[in-house]
Amino acid sequence: MTGNTRDMNKKREQRYSYGLSLLRECMEQKRAFGSTPGDRVLLKAEGISLNFGKLQALVQVDVDVRDGEILAIIGPNGAGKTSLLNVISGFYRAQEGEIFFQGKRITGLRSSRIAELGMCRTFQNIALYSGLTVIDNIIAGRHPYIRYNFVAGMIYFPWAHREEARQRAIAEDIVDFLELENVRGAVVGTLSYGLRKRVELGRALALEPRVLLLDEPMAGMNLDEKEDMARFIIDINEFLKIPIVLIEHDMGVVMDIADRIVVLDFGYKIAEGTPEKIKKDSRVIAAYLGEG
């Protein structure tokens, strides 16, 4: 990717319509009654060590995520990037270390409970309902917020009708926001890899994340698709005020959109700082960017 993604002209006029405005209102209400206003560090991982038998995947890794930022985690294949996200989101149990989210210790909590607290993620290997449509996958992400049960929905009480309309308004405008209108009724399993990545982002967004973890959201995409995804990530961060943790191999993207970068190599954190600092770090050059 060339140029500065934050400054590039948009290919389309971004539409923050009713559903996204409503989604933002819901998220702002949760923030008001959640963590103490003004908290700077939302997520902190301290001394994380993870072993698979004799293989050390992570060794005493410290990472913090600050309110409003895009944090990129980079490193060569096998550096421990996805393992770190899996520990943070509860899919792996680290042998050592603690994790704190919005000031509360979440070490050892189930992944479903961590998601309910507001830490949502996408996966390196896409985890969608491949037999459902695009809109159904995104509505599925709203399930923690649907206030009617199967019986009420079947009888179709007026209040259940209003609730369904409200949830659908959010899902439909996420579809609009991610420019998925043309495939909203398509079965996800029939879509291209790049579109499925976009649908997965939409489903994570529907969960009203307080922190969004994205594991290689641009993998397998061409240049145009990467530029679109980068713009969506920036818009989510700026409009919805969601801090984002991003694993990405495309250094052009990382240097363009990240506020801060953490570098892993063979399970160790070898560098941390702004993109400008990381580009000049000799350890990063040797381990990842290449001596040339």
Secondary structure, DSSP 8 states (H G I E B T S, - for coil): --S-TTTS--SS-----HHHHHHHHHHHHHHHTSS-TT-SEEEEEEEEEEEETTEEEEEEEEEEEETT-EEEEE-STTSSHHHHHHHHTTSS--SEEEEEETTEE-TT--HHHHHHHTEEE--SS----TTSBHHHHHHHTTGGG----HHHHHHT-HHHHHHHHHHHHHHHHHHHHTT-GGGTTSBGGGS-HHHHHHHHHHHHHHT--SEEEEESTTTT--HHHHHHHHHHHHHHHHHS---EEEE-S-HHHHHHH-SEEEEEETTEEEEEE-HHHHHH-HHHIIIII---
